[in-house]
Amino acid sequence: FLKIPIGAREISMGNTYTPFSPGVSSLYWNPAGLSKITRDEVMALHTVLWGGTVYDFISYVHPTGSGGTFGFSGTRLFLGGFEGRDAQNRVTHKFEDIQSAYGISYGQKVMGALSIGANIKKMSHTLDDHKSRSYILDVGTMYSPIDNLNIGLNMQNLLAVTSGTKDTLPIVIRLGGSYKI
């Protein structure tokens, strides 16, 4: 569920937004983009996907001036209405499948043309009486050697500490460049 992209502009560009990331959506695409934010921003997304599955994303960023920019985000994928049954096929209870991730992000310009950023997320998955948790680290960089040229690198799930499951998260690496004409 963390691979579901956010932002209409970002999706319309074929999910190639890693070198841009100038706004609140940088919490998803490249946390180094937080360094370019000059005012508070909020983004909220709510959509109903297949079979009544609900996807929600909300984020907020706050620049501190010379101290970089902080961000907070929440993502949730929800599907309810499942029925638990016993050996005689009688309904015993109702349950839901809920996956969520909440994160804190930070981005700052470290040298004239280089910015770095990171997300720390707590991910959880609840399915009936099964619960699992993970803590995830994402890291991003953005380099702008000349005006209008951006090179971005985002590495997601670099460190994933899990409990309650043997599942592992794949490391996702996005690299891209852009030149504004």
N, C-alpha and C positions, 0 to 999 in steps of 0.2 A: 504493500500500500504506500510505502514511501517513494516508490518510483512513479506514482501518478503525478504528472506535471501540474504546475499552477501558473496562472496568469494567461489571459487571452493573447496578449502580444507575444509573450514568450513561446506559447504553444504554436501560434501561427508562423513563427520563425523556424519551425521544425525542431523545437527543443535544442536550439543551438545558442542559448542565451548566456553561456558561461563567460564570455569575454565582455559582455555589456554590463549586466547586473547593476544598473544605477539606482534602483529603488528598493522598496520593501520586499520585492520578490527575490532579492539577493540572498535572503535567508535560505531559500531553496536552491538557487542556481549557483551562487558563489558568494560565500560570506565576506570575501575581500571587498566586494562591491559596496558593503556598508560604509566604507571610508569615503565614498563619494556623496553620501546623503547629507543634505544641509538643513533639513527640517523634519519634524515628526511626521511619520506616515503610518497608515493602517491599511491592511488588505484583508478582506474576508471573502470566502468562497463557500458556497453550499450547492451541492448538486446531488441529484438522485441518479444513480447508475443502473446497472442491470438488476432485475428482480427485486427492486425495493432497497437495494444497498445505498446507503447515504454516505457521502464523502464531504467532510468539512475541513476547511483550513482557515486559520486566522493568524495574523502576525502584526506586530507593532515594532517600530524602530524609533530610537531617540538619539540624535547626535549630541555629543557633549562639547562640541567645539574642538579644541586641540586634544581632548582625551579620547578621541575615537567615537564610535557609534555602537550602542547596545541594541539588541533586538530580542524579542520574545515571540515564540510561535507555538501553535498547537495544531495537530492534524488528527483526524479521527475518521475511521471507516467503521460503519455500523450496519449490522443486519440482524433483525429480530424476528420473533415469531416461530422459532424452532420448538418442537415438542420432544420432550424426553419420554421414553416409553419403557415399560417393564417387560419381562419375559412373555407375558400374555398379551403384549401389544396394546396395553392400556396406557393412556396419557398419564404421566406422573407429575410432570412440571413443564413449564415453558422456560426457554433460555435464549440468550443472544450471543452473537459473535461481535466482539468489540476490539478493534486494534487502534491504539492511539500513540502519539509521540508528542512530547512537550519539550521545547528547547530554549536555551539561552545562547545568544550569539554575540560576537564582538568582532569589529573590523576597524583597522586603523592604517593610515598611511605611515610607513616606517622610514622610507627615504623618498626623495622627490617623486620618483616615477613608480615606486613599488608599494603595493598595499597587501596586507595579509588579513585573514579573518578565520574564525573558527566557530563551529556549532557544537554544543554539548547537548545531547538529547536523551531523554528517558523514554523508552518505548515499552509499551505493555500490550499483552494480548490476553483476552479473557474469552474462553469458550466453555460454556456451562460451568463446571467446577474446576477446570484446568486454567491455571494462570502462569504466565511467564513474563519476565522483565529483561530488558537490555539497556545498557548505557552505551551511547554511541558518540564517537568523535569524528567530525568532518573538518577538513582544513582546505582553505582556498587562498590563492594568490592572484594578483592582477598587476600587470606591468604595462605602463604607458610611456614608452621611450620617446615618442614624438606626439605632437598634437594629433588627435583623431585616430590614433592607433592604440588598440588595446589587445593584450594577450592575457587570457585567463586560464587558470588551472584549478579544478575543484576535485578533491579526493574525498569521497564519502565512505563512511563505515570503516575508517582506518583502524579504529580501536572499537571493538564491540565486546563488552563484557555481558554475558547472559546468565540468567538463572531460571530454572524451571523448564528448560528445554535443551535439546542437543542441537537444535537448528543453528546455523551460522548465517551471518549476513554477508553477501558478496561485496567486495571492495569495488566501488564505482569510480572511475577516473574520467573526467571530462576535460578536454583541452581544446581551446578555440582561439581564433583571432578575428578582429574586426577592424575595418578602416572606414570611418565616416567621411563620405565624399561631400 
